[in-house]
Amino acid sequence: MKLKQDLHIHSNFSDGKDSPRDIVLAALDMGLEIIGFSDHSYAPVDLDCCMPEARIQEYKDCIRLLAREFRGRIHIYCGIEQDLEAPYGTEDYDYAIGSVHYLEKDGVFAAVDDTPQVLKAARDEMFGGDIYALCENYYERVASLPERQSFRIVGHFDLVSKFNEKERLFDPTHPRYTAAWQGAADKLLKTHRLFEINTGAISRAWKSEPYPTAEMIRYIKERGGTFILSSDSHSKDTLAFEFDRWEKLL
């Protein structure tokens, strides 16, 4: 592995498996030189996966204490994965990843990446069975991220495809789907943010390729977009997951 950094890492401050210290020790064993913790921001629409509101300051203090303790051995940054629905800003973090995890219609929210059953229920109950209307809602929300949140990195741009391996839910070449993601990409490109190439769904056996698709990567690159490789790791065992395989996409 040539690339020695990973800036999308979740600990047990949100929905990750391991403590920040255990993650740091694993990163050292792997030879990583730079890591960034980016636990899920507090988001009141869904309290199951996000960082508890009462632990936000504890999280910042913990990561910065580790950064001082391991200075000279590894660079550690305190970031946040800032959900569209997060009520607090990102000013106190070293960087932020802007992400959309929830669909919204008429004040009703549904997670886009929880389970296939949850996504299918949202399709049927919120969008009258129209999967492309669901996808359009998702990409409209992705496009609105810069209007509502401050962040440097666009997280898992096509998260709505998590459960679509072998086109189980929709045709990714459908004109409505193509128009939706290209419209969102065009708006984000104007803001000059980095896009992730995210291997998280591969490590969790949902996908065989990263977010976003190769077609999306080509489209974004051709229009001047730039990328960062991220593992979206929720375990110390998946840090920098398959970076040696997918680094060429950068």
Summary of the structure (lengths in Angstrom):
residues: 250
radius of gyration: 17.4
end to end distance: 13.8
largest distance: 55.7
contacts: 821
relative contact order: 0.15
helix: 40%
strand: 19%
